[in-house]
Amino acid sequence: MLGLKSIDLKKVKTETLAIPVCEDKNIHDDKIISSLITRAKKLEEFKGDSGEEVIFYSLPEIKANRIILMGLGKLEKLNAESLRAFAGKAVKKCINMKLPEVLIVLPSAKK
C-alpha cells in the first residue's frame, strides 16, 4: 500500500529510509538528513552522482534500521521525473532486499 504523510524522523521508527542526494547541492532542510549526507560524501565511493548509493545501518540519530542514500546527479538536472525514478528505484531495491517497508524522503520544495 502506498501512502503519503509528513513525519518527524526523530520520532517515527521505520525499517528503511530512502533519501535522494544531489552531487552539487543539499536539497534537504532537515539538519539530521543534511548531516547524514555530509557523512556519506566523505566516503570515497559516494558523492551523489547519478546511480551511486550508500547504506548506513542503525544510526542513533534516526529510528531506522537502514538508511539508503541514492545519488541523483547535478541539481540542474533534477525534476519531477528524476524524483519519480528515484522513488521507483528505492522501492525496487527494498523489494529485492525483501524489506517490509520503506519511507521515501522528499526534498524541500524551497530548494
GROMACS elastic network, one bead per residue, 0.5 to 0.9 nm:
[ bonds ]
;  ai    aj funct       b0    kb
    7    10     6  0.87506   500
    7    11     6  0.79499   500
    7    12     6  0.68276   500
    8    11     6  0.54899   500
    8    12     6  0.61855   500
    9    12     6  0.56059   500
    9    13     6  0.78352   500
    9    32     6  0.83786   500
    9    61     6  0.84976   500
    9    62     6  0.60049   500
    9    63     6  0.70457   500
    9    64     6  0.86787   500
   10    13     6  0.81455   500
   10    32     6  0.88242   500
   10    61     6  0.68492   500
   10    62     6  0.55553   500
   10    63     6  0.64765   500
   11    62     6  0.80843   500
   11    63     6  0.70827   500
   12    62     6  0.83521   500
   12    63     6  0.64028   500
   12    64     6  0.82484   500
   13    62     6  0.79012   500
   13    64     6  0.56961   500
   13    65     6  0.83980   500
   14    17     6  0.70733   500
   14    63     6  0.63673   500
   14    65     6  0.68119   500
   14    66     6  0.85449   500
   14   101     6  0.73275   500
   14   102     6  0.72319   500
   14   103     6  0.72822   500
   15    63     6  0.83835   500
   15    64     6  0.53442   500
   15    65     6  0.50484   500
   15    66     6  0.65275   500
   15    67     6  0.87321   500
   15    99     6  0.73470   500
   15   100     6  0.71413   500
   15   101     6  0.59501   500
   15   102     6  0.64462   500
   15   103     6  0.82463   500
   16    64     6  0.56639   500
   16    65     6  0.59497   500
   16    67     6  0.57641   500
   16    68     6  0.73735   500
   16    94     6  0.80157   500
   16    99     6  0.76985   500
   16   100     6  0.85492   500
   16   101     6  0.63679   500
   16   103     6  0.62570   500
   16   104     6  0.86609   500
   17    64     6  0.64547   500
   17    65     6  0.82281   500
   17    66     6  0.64368   500
   17    68     6  0.61187   500
   17    69     6  0.84106   500
   17   101     6  0.87329   500
   17   102     6  0.55981   500
   17   104     6  0.60639   500
   17   105     6  0.71261   500
   18    66     6  0.86385   500
   18    67     6  0.59108   500
   18    69     6  0.59416   500
   18    70     6  0.73243   500
   18    87     6  0.80973   500
   18    90     6  0.63559   500
   18    91     6  0.86605   500
   18   102     6  0.68586   500
   18   103     6  0.61830   500
   18   105     6  0.60355   500
   19    33     6  0.81013   500
   19    37     6  0.89080   500
   19    67     6  0.74479   500
   19    68     6  0.61512   500
   19    70     6  0.61809   500
   19    71     6  0.86999   500
   19    86     6  0.89141   500
   19    90     6  0.87282   500
   19   103     6  0.87542   500
   19   104     6  0.63918   500
   19   105     6  0.51429   500
   19   106     6  0.72721   500
   19   107     6  0.84490   500
   20    27     6  0.84525   500
   20    48     6  0.84110   500
   20    68     6  0.85654   500
   20    69     6  0.59340   500
   20    70     6  0.50324   500
   20    71     6  0.60216   500
   20    72     6  0.64593   500
   20    83     6  0.78753   500
   20    86     6  0.69839   500
   20    87     6  0.85449   500
   20   104     6  0.84972   500
   20   105     6  0.71515   500
   20   106     6  0.73133   500
   20   107     6  0.74909   500
   21    24     6  0.89363   500
   21    25     6  0.82606   500
   21    26     6  0.71675   500
   21    27     6  0.72150   500
   21    28     6  0.86268   500
   21    37     6  0.72332   500
   21    47     6  0.85904   500
   21    48     6  0.53686   500
   21    49     6  0.82072   500
   21    50     6  0.88922   500
   21    69     6  0.65508   500
   21    70     6  0.58333   500
   21    72     6  0.57478   500
   21    73     6  0.76626   500
   21   107     6  0.88196   500
   22    25     6  0.57357   500
   22    26     6  0.64845   500
   22    27     6  0.69948   500
   22    47     6  0.82994   500
   22    48     6  0.51819   500
   22    49     6  0.70010   500
   22    50     6  0.81408   500
   22    70     6  0.86376   500
   22    71     6  0.59244   500
   22    72     6  0.51602   500
   22    73     6  0.52030   500
   22    74     6  0.55560   500
   22    75     6  0.57417   500
   22    78     6  0.81793   500
   23    26     6  0.80255   500
   23    41     6  0.86937   500
   23    47     6  0.56783   500
   23    49     6  0.54247   500
   23    50     6  0.81412   500
   23    71     6  0.69042   500
   23    72     6  0.71126   500
   23    73     6  0.52410   500
   23    74     6  0.54267   500
   23    75     6  0.73241   500
   24    47     6  0.86579   500
   24    48     6  0.77788   500
   24    49     6  0.88929   500
   24    73     6  0.76833   500
   24    74     6  0.56867   500
   24    75     6  0.64716   500
   25    74     6  0.77221   500
   25    75     6  0.64811   500
   25   111     6  0.89995   500
   26    29     6  0.81674   500
   26    34     6  0.69829   500
   26    37     6  0.80756   500
   26    75     6  0.87925   500
   26   107     6  0.89123   500
   26   111     6  0.80444   500
   27    34     6  0.85005   500
   27    75     6  0.82647   500
   27   106     6  0.89258   500
   27   107     6  0.53873   500
   27   108     6  0.61610   500
   27   109     6  0.85254   500
   27   110     6  0.84862   500
   27   111     6  0.54545   500
   28    31     6  0.79964   500
   28    33     6  0.69161   500
   28    34     6  0.63979   500
   28   105     6  0.89933   500
   28   106     6  0.79455   500
   28   108     6  0.53108   500
   28   109     6  0.88656   500
   28   111     6  0.73260   500
   29    32     6  0.89254   500
   29    33     6  0.78819   500
   29    34     6  0.72427   500
   29   107     6  0.76262   500
   29   108     6  0.60763   500
   29   110     6  0.87123   500
   29   111     6  0.82205   500
   30    33     6  0.54202   500
   30    34     6  0.61964   500
   30    35     6  0.86732   500
   30   108     6  0.86875   500
   31    35     6  0.60543   500
   31    36     6  0.86441   500
   32    35     6  0.50865   500
   32    36     6  0.63235   500
   32    37     6  0.87445   500
   32    61     6  0.70157   500
   32    62     6  0.79106   500
   33    36     6  0.50568   500
   33    37     6  0.62367   500
   33    38     6  0.86527   500
   34    37     6  0.51168   500
   34    38     6  0.62376   500
   34    39     6  0.86563   500
   35    38     6  0.51047   500
   35    39     6  0.62161   500
   35    40     6  0.86425   500
   36    39     6  0.50195   500
   36    40     6  0.61057   500
   36    41     6  0.86230   500
   36    56     6  0.89287   500
   36    69     6  0.87055   500
   37    40     6  0.50087   500
   37    41     6  0.61156   500
   37    42     6  0.87240   500
   37    48     6  0.87389   500
   37    69     6  0.76187   500
   38    41     6  0.52243   500
   38    42     6  0.65496   500
   39    42     6  0.53991   500
   39    43     6  0.72552   500
   40    43     6  0.54934   500
   40    44     6  0.87335   500
   40    45     6  0.87009   500
   40    46     6  0.63202   500
   40    47     6  0.75192   500
   40    48     6  0.87797   500
   40    54     6  0.72336   500
   40    55     6  0.88612   500
   40    56     6  0.86704   500
   40    69     6  0.79848   500
   41    44     6  0.74046   500
   41    45     6  0.81438   500
   41    46     6  0.54771   500
   41    48     6  0.72675   500
   42    45     6  0.86803   500
   42    46     6  0.75997   500
   42    47     6  0.78738   500
   43    46     6  0.57016   500
   43    47     6  0.77103   500
   44    47     6  0.76094   500
   45    52     6  0.78933   500
   45    53     6  0.83985   500
   45    54     6  0.79863   500
   46    49     6  0.74236   500
   46    52     6  0.62155   500
   46    53     6  0.66081   500
   46    54     6  0.66773   500
   46    70     6  0.89723   500
   46    71     6  0.79614   500
   47    52     6  0.75826   500
   47    53     6  0.89092   500
   47    71     6  0.74025   500
   47    73     6  0.88137   500
   48    51     6  0.81294   500
   48    52     6  0.62605   500
   48    53     6  0.76482   500
   48    69     6  0.83164   500
   48    70     6  0.68775   500
   48    72     6  0.62005   500
   48    73     6  0.58891   500
   48    74     6  0.81802   500
   49    52     6  0.56616   500
   49    53     6  0.86707   500
   49    70     6  0.84481   500
   49    72     6  0.58734   500
   49    74     6  0.72801   500
   50    53     6  0.87112   500
   50    70     6  0.77820   500
   50    74     6  0.80059   500
   51    70     6  0.68927   500
   51    71     6  0.56308   500
   51    72     6  0.67914   500
   51    73     6  0.79607   500
   52    69     6  0.83066   500
   52    70     6  0.58745   500
   52    72     6  0.79569   500
   52    73     6  0.88378   500
   53    68     6  0.68547   500
   53    69     6  0.54639   500
   53    71     6  0.60025   500
   54    67     6  0.82519   500
   54    68     6  0.58883   500
   54    69     6  0.54071   500
   54    70     6  0.68125   500
   54    71     6  0.88497   500
   55    66     6  0.66144   500
   55    67     6  0.55155   500
   55    69     6  0.63087   500
   55    70     6  0.88207   500
   56    59     6  0.70630   500
   56    65     6  0.84912   500
   56    66     6  0.56225   500
   56    67     6  0.51334   500
   56    68     6  0.66092   500
   56    69     6  0.82547   500
   57    64     6  0.78308   500
   57    65     6  0.57150   500
   57    67     6  0.63370   500
   57    68     6  0.88409   500
   58    61     6  0.87264   500
   58    62     6  0.76841   500
   58    63     6  0.73857   500
   58    64     6  0.61526   500
   58    66     6  0.58055   500
   58    67     6  0.79732   500
   59    62     6  0.58944   500
   59    63     6  0.74063   500
   59    64     6  0.73796   500
   59    65     6  0.77043   500
   59    66     6  0.78818   500
   59    67     6  0.83574   500
   60    63     6  0.69834   500
   60    64     6  0.87736   500
   61    64     6  0.89708   500
   62    65     6  0.85931   500
   62    67     6  0.87425   500
   63    66     6  0.88602   500
   64    67     6  0.66631   500
   68    90     6  0.80318   500
   70    86     6  0.75088   500
   70    90     6  0.80085   500
   71    86     6  0.85832   500
   72    75     6  0.79109   500
   72    77     6  0.84401   500
   72    78     6  0.72950   500
   72    82     6  0.73267   500
   72    83     6  0.82357   500
   72    86     6  0.75053   500
   73    76     6  0.86852   500
   73    77     6  0.72728   500
   73    78     6  0.77919   500
   74    77     6  0.57036   500
   74    78     6  0.69380   500
   75    78     6  0.50982   500
   75    79     6  0.86418   500
   76    79     6  0.83321   500
   77    82     6  0.80411   500
   78    81     6  0.79997   500
   78    82     6  0.59269   500
   78    83     6  0.73234   500
   79    82     6  0.53789   500
   79    83     6  0.64476   500
   79    84     6  0.87239   500
   80    83     6  0.51853   500
   80    84     6  0.61460   500
   80    85     6  0.86287   500
   81    85     6  0.60825   500
   81    86     6  0.85183   500
   82    86     6  0.60856   500
   82    87     6  0.86575   500
   83    87     6  0.62261   500
   83    88     6  0.85986   500
   83   106     6  0.81292   500
   84    87     6  0.51911   500
   84    88     6  0.62328   500
   84    89     6  0.86945   500
   85    88     6  0.50426   500
   85    89     6  0.61385   500
   85    90     6  0.85513   500
   86    89     6  0.51590   500
   86    90     6  0.61112   500
   86    91     6  0.86234   500
   87    90     6  0.50920   500
   87    91     6  0.61626   500
   87    92     6  0.85353   500
   87   104     6  0.67144   500
   87   105     6  0.89696   500
   88    91     6  0.52096   500
   88    92     6  0.60657   500
   88    93     6  0.85329   500
   89    92     6  0.50513   500
   89    93     6  0.60112   500
   89    94     6  0.85710   500
   90    93     6  0.51542   500
   90    94     6  0.62756   500
   90    95     6  0.86773   500
   90   102     6  0.80155   500
   90   104     6  0.78206   500
   91    94     6  0.51363   500
   91    95     6  0.61712   500
   91    96     6  0.86334   500
   91   101     6  0.86105   500
   91   102     6  0.69481   500
   91   104     6  0.85654   500
   92    95     6  0.50373   500
   92    96     6  0.61432   500
   92    97     6  0.85597   500
   93    96     6  0.51042   500
   93    97     6  0.61714   500
   93    98     6  0.85822   500
   93    99     6  0.87854   500
   94    98     6  0.60758   500
   94    99     6  0.52114   500
   94   100     6  0.78093   500
   94   101     6  0.74959   500
   94   102     6  0.69812   500
   95    99     6  0.59397   500
   95   100     6  0.78205   500
   95   101     6  0.86337   500
   96    99     6  0.77157   500
   99   102     6  0.76039   500
  106   109     6  0.85890   500
  107   110     6  0.85178   500
  107   111     6  0.74810   500
  108   111     6  0.55558   500
